[in-house]
Amino acid sequence: MIFLKRESMVKNKMIFTKLNLRNDQKKNASSISNMANGLDKQLPSFWVPSETPDANKAPMQKPDKTIYCPMSGRPLKLKNFVEVKWTLVNDPSDKKSLAIRENRYMCAVTHDILSNAVPAAVIRTTGHVITMECFEKLIKKDWLHPLTGDKLTEKDIIPLQRGGTGYATTNVNLQGKNARPVLQA
């Protein structure tokens, strides 16, 4: 019944309700079969022109002008965005374009190569991309920005979600369990 209330395109809604049944059919209305008690004559045939849905379109509602964050559901504002500054790997022997290179970006502090297998984070105040290892070993000690010397807080570190590598369980933390039979005395 919820479907019939929400769907405005169904032409003949009374076919499916018990109100349309005759008094002698109301007694046997609990039958499982949809063909019992003469209901086979009332079933709609979708290919018959008189039973097809109306061509009238349902009134459309105006979409919301606010853009929402897909993760948190909060409205996105331009002032809350952080410009990410990627540090390019400068290899003079590599003459390939940036899109073809195997190693494109590196940590702004330690110059470690960034890839799908390396956890990374963005410093909100400056936008520099660093490895999580750099964060754990260098920044977390005294909470100072290693390049500018500014004070940092926990909110200033934005962890980046790594992309997939094609392997099914790339970013999933799996734990193996060893189950053995136990002898009981």
Secondary structure, DSSP 4 states (H G I P E B T S, - for coil): -HHHHH-S--S-GGGGSGGGS-HHHHTTTT-S-SSGGGGGGTS--TTSGGGSPPSPPPPPPPPPS--B-TTT-PBP-GGG----BPEEP--TT--S-TTT-S--EE-TTT-PBP-TTS-EEEETTT-BEEEHHHIIIIIHHH-B-TTT--B--GGGEEEEPPPP-SSTTSS--------------
